[in-house]
Structures are given as structure tokens and as C-alpha cells.
Amino acid sequence: MKKENTAINNILELIGNPGSGIIYIFTSKGKYNFARQLHDDIKAHGFQGRLFLLDTILNETNLNRFKEQLIGISDDYGIIFLIESNCRKNYFDIFGRPDSGLILKPEHFFSDLFLPLDSLIRIYGIDLKELDAFKRTLLSELEGASLIDISTDSGTEISIKPRSWNSTEIGEIFTAPVEYI
């Protein structure tokens, strides 16, 4: 239960402070109980919450109207999507794809991107401040690295020349290696 509460607090921290003070939570059936707990905790953070079950919203008839409504609220409201992979097509129809361009870019937005609920809680149920400090330390150690050798006990050996380093708010650090060295 502690990890769930930490995950909820971190999700709300990542959402920020929507100007309207209202956060919409859209969830699929498999994540409804977690979404309900998130909804109940929103008041403690000074927000109002609205909870919707996506299975009743996402169909071909309602999809365009739903997308238009999201565009209308995306600037002033918080939006949380807790969805399972069976909603993937509709999700990409609404938001676009990271690799081919996002259509809708809400400012106060969180999506679990189809993570199983136990993975969502494991990933977000951590101390984000401690993770951020570790990330900053690691980035400073990687800065200026011109060649990285990776080897495993199973015999894998890889050498990469990194380009610039980037990171996400939840601790991922990544680079695109130079193709030919």
C-alpha cells in the first residue's frame, strides 16, 4: 500500500498545478481500482477529480468527439490516462505517436503508456528526489565520455561512442550512439 501511495503522490507531482484545479482521470477496467484510489487522493493535494471509465468512451462513434473535448480542456486541466494495451489504437489516434509526431500535447498530463499495474506501481512508487540526484550524478560522470565499453558475463561485448546525453523526469538516461566508429 505504501508503494501505491508513493506512486499516486509522484503522478500528481508530475502533473503539476493545472490552472483550473481539476484533474480528469481516464482509466480502463483493469486499472479502475488504482484510478479510484488516485481520484480519492486528489482532494488531499488541493484538486478536484473527475473519473471516467474509458471502455465506455473509446469507440469509433465517440472517438473524434472525445479527442475534440480533450483538446478543449488540455490547456487548463490535468489529464491522467491509466490504460491497458487493448486501448493502444485509440490512444494513438487521440495523441499521435512519439515516433511520428504528437497531435495532442497537454501541459498537465500523465500517461502510464500501457504499463501493467504492478509495473506502474513499481516504477512510480519510488523516491523521485533520490532518483533525480542519482540521475544528475550519473549524467555528470557520463559527460565527456567518448567511448563506452559494455561487457556481460554471458560474453556480450559492445563499444559505443555516445552523442549527447538526454534524460526523462523518471530517471531514464539515454543517448543515440554514433553509428560507425
Secondary structure as GFF3:
##gff-version 3
##sequence-region A 1 181
A	DSSP	alpha_helix	2	15	.	.	.	ID=ss1
A	DSSP	beta_strand	22	27	.	.	.	ID=ss2
A	DSSP	three_ten_helix	29	31	.	.	.	ID=ss3
A	DSSP	alpha_helix	32	42	.	.	.	ID=ss4
A	DSSP	three_ten_helix	43	45	.	.	.	ID=ss5
A	DSSP	beta_strand	48	53	.	.	.	ID=ss6
A	DSSP	three_ten_helix	54	56	.	.	.	ID=ss7
A	DSSP	alpha_helix	63	73	.	.	.	ID=ss8
A	DSSP	beta_strand	78	82	.	.	.	ID=ss9
A	DSSP	three_ten_helix	85	87	.	.	.	ID=ss10
A	DSSP	alpha_helix	88	95	.	.	.	ID=ss11
A	DSSP	beta_strand	96	97	.	.	.	ID=ss12
A	DSSP	beta_strand	101	102	.	.	.	ID=ss13
A	DSSP	beta_strand	109	111	.	.	.	ID=ss14
A	DSSP	alpha_helix	117	124	.	.	.	ID=ss15
A	DSSP	alpha_helix	128	142	.	.	.	ID=ss16
A	DSSP	beta_strand	148	151	.	.	.	ID=ss17
A	DSSP	beta_strand	157	160	.	.	.	ID=ss18
A	DSSP	beta_strand	166	167	.	.	.	ID=ss19
A	DSSP	beta_strand	173	174	.	.	.	ID=ss20
###
